[in-house]
Amino acid sequence: MGMASKNWHALKKKLDEAEQQQKTEKLTTTTTTTISNNKKRKLNKKNNEKINKRKIPRVTSSDIWFDDVNADDVEMVLGKEAGALIRGKVEDRKNENTSTHQTDQLKLVKNYATNELTNQLAIDCEMVGCGESTKESILARVSIVNLYGKSVYDKYVKPREEVTDFRTAVSGIKPEHLCDAETFEVVQKEVADMLNGRVLIGHAIRNDLRALLLTHPKKNIRDTSTYLPFRKHTGKRKPSLKLLANKFLNVRIQQGEHDSVQDAQATMRLYSLHRKQWDALKNRKINVSVIKQNQQEKNRRKTEPPSSSTKRPAKVQQSSIQGPAIFHAVSATVHPGSAM
């Protein structure tokens, strides 16, 4: 019995040692696994940080050089930052167009401008097509601005003939504009009264006067399409108003539909910037013309044989009428072939 008890204690001791060894091994395994898992997590974290910190070229506005693309498509390919840049560029372009238009308007209208009838007025007309070929033009709108660029007259005109082409893409005239338009006779009379005795500025102005069936004293006309310095600087025999406005005023006009008010403002601004030289050149030409006429009259008198019965012709005085003359005609069409 004593021997059995002794053996049992020895066996129990071995079993306890084996159990303890198993626990130790299990704890070691668990610890090793935990350490291994922690190492893996740390390694993954480091890898993720490396990926995040990887030096990918940053997209800037200068890299987005292309236009007319969908911001969502760009965002899918190049990321959110690129998509935001595209959206910003679109918004900036809208703001720029609005700002440019407003800036151009400010350039054409002087500060604190009033709508008084100044001694200088600029005119521009818009035409629509008539006739079977639609090539003949008829008056549809008249706009007049004063020396400060302020609109003092702007009316649509009821056509005297059937309109076959509104030319909306260029003229900006639509059928609804002419439904309640003023009659030609009323507009003609009102414009003639406004221009009476004043300097008239315009571009290819004879077309506007022809459409209105009006004339104006040549000495009181300033035409930006024939002003010699403009022709020399542009190298064009008859430069367009769009070219002159861009070159001398840094203003963009006629980008789409024409605006007769804006066109009149552009011609007035061109005149006002060169007013002193322009008027001096005009007066010089008038003086030269008068001198030539007087010299021709003297030469004619010298060549005439003296006769007591012959009376000297009465001295022709310059007409006191300074305003436009009104012509009455059945048609008020203007044929094409003129500068715009």
Secondary structure, 3 states (H helix, E strand, C coil): CHHHHHHHHHHHHHHHHHHHHHHHHHHHHHHHHHHHHHHHHHHHHHHHHHHHHCCCCCCCCCCCCCCCCCHHHHHHHHCHHHHHHHHHHHHHHHHHHHHHHHHHHHHHCCCCCCCCCCCEEEEEEEEEEECCCCCEEEEEEEEEECCCCCEEEEEEECCCCCEEECCHHHHCCCHHHHCCCECHHHHHHHHHHHHCCCEEEECCHHHHHHHHCECCCHHHEEECCCCHHHHHHHCCCCCCHHHHHHHHHCCCCCCCCCCHHHHHHHHHHHHHHCHHHHHHHHHHHHHHHHHHHHHHHHHHHHHCCCCCCCCCCCCCCCCCCCCCCECCCCCCEECCCCCC
